[in-house]
């Protein structure tokens, strides 16, 4: 799901040993997308040369942001998050631990991605397939993706939609729609705060 890319230099070296009870210091990294302030990158994180990381963004332990990836302003990139080459993450996005955002995935502003959520970019994966093509996924502004949810590539998640934890999303999700299950099915509607406003799964004209 990712390419090997060229070799690169770490912005910060990984500490070989940390005494018990001693936390790693948070390092400053000049913002590449804004002059309003620096981003913060943990010393164990790997931000490749050419990656764009916005002002006020925090990149935490063991995260890896590839060259040509874009991460907007004021984001939180949790422990062990991987952002692939040419993946796009908007501003004020929160990506919790152990999430991989592969090439072909676009996450708009103010999206929440819960821990261990899964994105994909290959509809018919094989270990050896030189002809495979990336199938894109789009997550619209303000949507929330619950912990351990899986998004099969090729779907669009509408603005402020809510994906329940553990769901497997195989179809587009409408704006403000609540879906759950495997496969994910409509369960109701939410407002911009995430509060459930209806348990009726039928389409609604207005929320």
C-alpha positions in Angstrom: 0.0 0.0 0.0 3.0 2.3 0.1 6.1 2.7 -2.0 9.6 2.4 -0.7 10.7 5.8 -1.8 14.2 7.1 -1.7 16.5 7.0 1.3 16.3 10.0 3.6 17.8 11.6 6.6 16.0 11.8 9.9 15.2 15.2 11.1 15.9 14.0 14.7 17.8 11.0 15.7 16.1 8.3 17.6 17.4 8.0 21.2 19.0 4.6 21.9 18.1 4.6 25.5 15.8 6.6 27.8 16.2 6.2 31.5 13.0 5.0 33.3 10.8 8.0 34.2 12.5 10.3 31.7 10.3 11.6 28.9 11.7 12.6 25.5 11.8 16.3 24.9 9.5 17.7 22.3 11.4 19.3 19.4 10.6 22.3 17.4 10.4 22.2 13.6 9.9 25.3 11.5 6.5 25.2 9.8 6.6 24.7 6.1 3.1 25.9 5.4 2.7 29.0 7.6 4.7 31.7 9.3 2.4 31.9 12.3 4.4 29.5 14.4 6.3 26.2 14.5 5.2 22.7 14.3 6.3 20.3 17.1 7.9 17.0 16.3 8.8 14.4 18.9 12.5 13.2 18.6 11.4 9.7 17.8 9.2 10.8 14.9 10.4 10.8 11.3 9.4 13.7 9.1 11.0 13.2 5.7 12.5 16.1 3.7 9.8 17.5 1.4 6.9 16.8 3.8 4.7 19.8 4.5 3.7 20.1 8.1 1.6 23.1 9.2 2.0 25.6 12.0 0.9 24.4 15.5 0.8 20.7 14.4 2.1 18.2 16.9 3.7 15.0 15.6 4.1 12.5 18.4 6.2 9.4 19.2 7.3 7.1 16.3 5.1 8.8 13.7 6.3 8.8 10.1 5.4 11.5 7.6 6.7 10.8 4.1 8.2 13.2 1.6 5.4 14.9 -0.4 2.8 14.3 2.3 0.8 17.3 3.4 -0.4 17.9 6.9 -2.2 21.1 7.7 -2.2 23.5 10.7 -3.0 22.7 14.3 -3.2 18.9 13.8 -2.5 16.2 16.3 -0.6 13.2 14.8 -0.6 10.5 17.4 1.9 7.7 18.3 2.8 5.4 15.4 0.8 7.2 12.8 2.0 6.8 9.2 1.2 9.5 6.5 2.2 8.2 3.1 3.7 10.1 0.2 1.1 12.4 -1.5 -1.5 11.8 1.2 -3.3 14.9 2.2 -4.4 15.8 5.8 -6.2 19.1 6.3 -6.0 21.5 9.3 -7.2 20.9 12.9 -7.3 17.1 12.2 -6.8 14.6 15.0 -5.4 11.3 14.1 -5.1 8.9 17.0 -2.5 6.2 17.6 -1.7 3.4 15.1 -3.3 4.8 12.0 -1.9 4.6 8.5 -3.0 7.2 6.0 -2.0 5.8 2.6 -1.4 7.5 -0.7 -4.7 8.3 -2.3 -6.4 9.3 1.0 -7.5 12.9 1.4 -8.7 14.0 4.8 -10.3 17.5 5.0 -10.3 19.9 7.9 -11.5 19.0 11.4 -11.7 15.3 10.9 -11.3 12.9 13.8 -9.7 9.5 13.1 -9.9 7.1 16.1 -7.1 4.7 17.2 -6.3 1.8 14.9 -8.7 3.0 12.2 -7.7 1.5 8.8 -7.5 3.2 5.4 -6.8 1.2 2.2 -5.9 2.2 -1.4 -6.0 -1.1 -3.3 -9.3 -2.8 -4.2 -7.7 -6.1 -5.3 -4.5 -6.4 -3.3 -1.8 -8.8 -4.3 1.8 -9.0 -3.0 3.0 -8.9 -6.6 0.9 -6.8 -9.1 2.8 -4.3 -11.2 -0.4 -3.1 -12.8 -2.3 -2.0 -9.6 -3.7 1.5 -9.4 -4.5 3.6 -6.4 -8.2 3.8 -5.5 -8.8 7.2 -3.7 -10.7 7.8 -0.5 -12.1 11.2 0.5 -13.1 12.1 4.1 -15.0 15.4 4.1 -14.8 18.2 6.7 -15.7 17.4 10.3 -16.4 13.7 9.9 -15.5 11.3 12.7 -14.1 7.8 12.2 -14.4 5.5 15.2 -11.7 3.3 16.7 -10.9 0.1 14.6 -13.2 1.2 11.7 -12.1 0.1 8.3 -12.7 2.1 5.1 -12.6 0.1 2.0 -11.0 2.4 -0.6 -13.1 4.3 -3.2 -15.6 5.7 -0.7 -16.5 9.2 0.2 -17.4 10.1 3.8 -19.7 13.1 3.9 -19.2 16.2 6.0 -19.8 15.6 9.8 -20.7 12.0 9.2 -20.1 9.6 12.1 -18.6 6.1 11.6 -19.1 3.9 14.6 -16.2 2.0 16.1 -15.4 -1.3 14.4 -17.5 -0.5 11.3 -16.4 -1.7 7.9 -17.4 1.0 5.4 -17.9 -0.3 1.8 -20.2 2.5 0.4 -20.4 6.3 0.5 -21.7 7.8 3.7 -23.9 10.9 3.4 -23.2 14.1 5.3 -24.3 13.9 8.9 -25.1 10.2 8.6 -24.4 7.8 11.4 -23.4 4.3 10.2 -22.4 1.2 12.1 -21.7 -2.5 11.6 -20.0 -4.9 9.1 -20.8 -3.9 6.5 -21.7 -0.4 7.8 -25.3 0.5 7.4 -27.3 3.7 8.2 -28.3 4.0 11.8 -29.5 7.6 12.0 -28.3 11.2 11.8 -26.0 13.4 13.9 -25.5 17.2 14.1 -22.1 19.0 13.9 -21.5 18.3 17.6 -21.9 14.6 17.0 -25.2 14.4 18.9 -27.7 11.9 17.5 -30.7 13.9 16.2 -32.6 10.9 14.7 -32.5 7.2 14.8 -34.5 7.0 11.5 -32.1 5.7 8.9 -34.2 7.1 6.0 -32.6 9.9 4.0 -33.1 13.4 5.4 -33.2 16.7 3.5 -32.0 18.8 6.5 -30.3 18.2 9.8 
